[in-house]
Amino acid sequence: MTLVLISLALYVVATGMLAGALRVDAASPADGWRIPATLAMGLHASVHILAWHQRQGPDLHFFAALSLVGLGMAALTTFVARRERLAALGVFALPLAGGLMVAYRAHGPGPATPLDWRLQLHAALALLAYATLAVAAVLAVTLALQERALRRREFHGWLRALPPLVQLESLLFRTITAGFVVLTAAMLTGVLFVEDLLAQHLAHKTVLSVLSWLVFGGLLLGRHRYGWRGARAVRWTLVAMALLVLAYFGSKFVIELLLAR
């Protein structure tokens, strides 16, 4: 529990430092917040590694998976922010990661999931895809809010912390492309390594994952061939992400928390 509290405190400190830096210079905030953020993420990862070591296997149950996705979102936001004007997203991603970590620890680690290296690879790719595409969903919401504010000529201070609209849209599609590639790899490893994808508890997960993959793929194709952007891109991104969340976390919520299986 000590690691959890220290990590949470560092997440809070990093968020506070980032918020303060954005108030001073929204366009180019100071980098000091990345030090406590990196330490927090290192301890966050250690919480999972120690739990896996104690149980002699990975824990990929509902709250554990949520915590790992939150960690991935925090890491992507922190390190991508070095090259893009995306530090402002850390104000959302860092406390989210800390909160999900606390929820995981409060619920208690679940029993170890017996996975060989092939299934561990599949699970790792799936969680990385969720984290990357979750960041894309946050970018889509941010893009929609930015467009709305500009249409209404409501030039709030938070707009100065974001990239220009065209750059933000470009980053959204680059993030979706990266997430789509990883999701494709995760699905391919699932086909190769999961013995029965249509088994009980896996059929709906497989169908929803494929639907999400098709929507993301359709959006990227529409962007490439027809120049899709704006509200259409936001809607497709959020629909695809909703399907992906239902595919994994929706099924886990029902099976593990409601049905207690």
Secondary structure, 3 states (H helix, E strand, C coil): CHHHHHHHHHHHHHHHHHHHHHHHCCCCCCCCCHHHHHHHHHHHHHHHHHHHHHHCCCCCCHHHHHHHHHHHHHHHHHHHCCCCCCHHHHHHHHHHHHHHHHHHHHHCCCCCCCCCHHHHHHHHHHHHHHHHHHHHHHHHHHHHHHHHHHHCCCCCHHHHHCCCHHHHHHHHHHHHHHHHHHHHHHHHHHHHHCCCCCCCCCHHHHHHHHHHHHHHHHHHHHHHHHCCCHHHHHHHHHHHHHHHHHHHHHHHHHHHHHCCC
